[in-house]
Amino acid sequence: MNLFRKKSPPLSDKVSCSAEREVYRLCPSWNSFETQFYENLRAEVPVLDACIGKIIRLCNDFKVVCGDKQAQKLMDDFTLNLHSGISGRSLNCFADMWLDTLLTYGKALGEIVVDSRRRKINGVYIADPVMLGVRRGKTPLDLKIIENATGDEVNIPHPELLLYSTLNPSVKHPEGVSILRGTPALSEVLMKIYRCIGQNFDRAGNVRYAVTYKPSDDPADRAFAKDRAQEIAAQWADGMSSARNGVIKDFVAVGDVQIKVIGADSQIIDTEVPVRQLLEQIISKLSIPPFLLGLNWSTTERMSSQQADILTSELEYYRRLLTPILLKIARTFLRLCGFDCDCEIEWENINLQDESELARANYYNALAESERTAREVTVD
């Protein structure tokens, strides 16, 4: 008896098939070209590019402060005339490019270019994340630069001059995570809606007419129906072409002639609600208040204030990522110039609302302090 024989499953008449879907698939491997995908995503969805641009312009406003007056003069000239790649100039421009790369790709890799003969910094260079990547070396704290195409290690003669930072790194993603991660699927649906809107307006928005001629029961009308239809079509085409040139011509016909607009009875699907739902998901991922993007969504003054506070905390986080990179460049410049003083990065307040809130808080603190002092004097 074959009790332990593996029985074949019975044949079923049901046939299952998987539906084809276009989804954005991201390769989890370290040498994937996911970075190029995020760049194309910013080009396809303008709201993503606008959000990143707002973050960069709101975040980057700083000054390098040194403890020595003579070093401060040299530092001010250095930050104003620093070469950032082939097109940028100034340390602020470098910070803009660095933060843009960090937000889009989740990582930013660069190098301080030093002239060893003249002992000065020629400029700073930001590498292309599509071409280069970072991988762990022999130890958990060892860092190696590799080529994404081949996986070969790149020989760095001066690793102490490397600049590297990541956005939201984790154990599974030590190279950082792009701020756009999670938005591709939503962006795909959003672009489908926009394409459908364009196609619907191509069909129904551009008004087209249907001219129908019905001959009567008279044998003469039926005999010359084709000729009359051709004449009506010619006269109608002449009237339409004349209207394009600014000449208005009336259309006169004899018999049963009906003129209707094609697609006038059908209604275009209202896309306001689904588009807003998708935009809310995308904007919440980037933590940008809708009113900064020109989106007139109903909101209260208290809600706007809370959204501004959330944006402020996000910008403070990005500033914490920029500060070590800027300090390394500034300290390298001071050491090459022979100064042993330290420096620090002073960030400006993010917006006027922060200054007003700070002034109001200082006023309340001073008022409370004066009342406390008055009570102590009264008691004494």
URBEL-V549144 format. One record per helix or strand of 3 or more residues. SS is the DSSP state (h for helix, s for strand). FROM is the first residue (numbers start at 1). LEN is the number of residues. Records with the same first field share a line. If there is no record, write none. Layout:
SS = FROM-LEN ; FROM-LEN
This chain:
h = 34-11 ; 46-14 ; 69-13 ; 91-15 ; 159-3 ; 184-22 ; 219-5 ; 225-20 ; 272-15 ; 290-4 ; 301-36 ; 352-28
s = 62-5 ; 107-9 ; 120-7 ; 132-5 ; 143-5 ; 162-5 ; 209-6 ; 256-6 ; 343-5
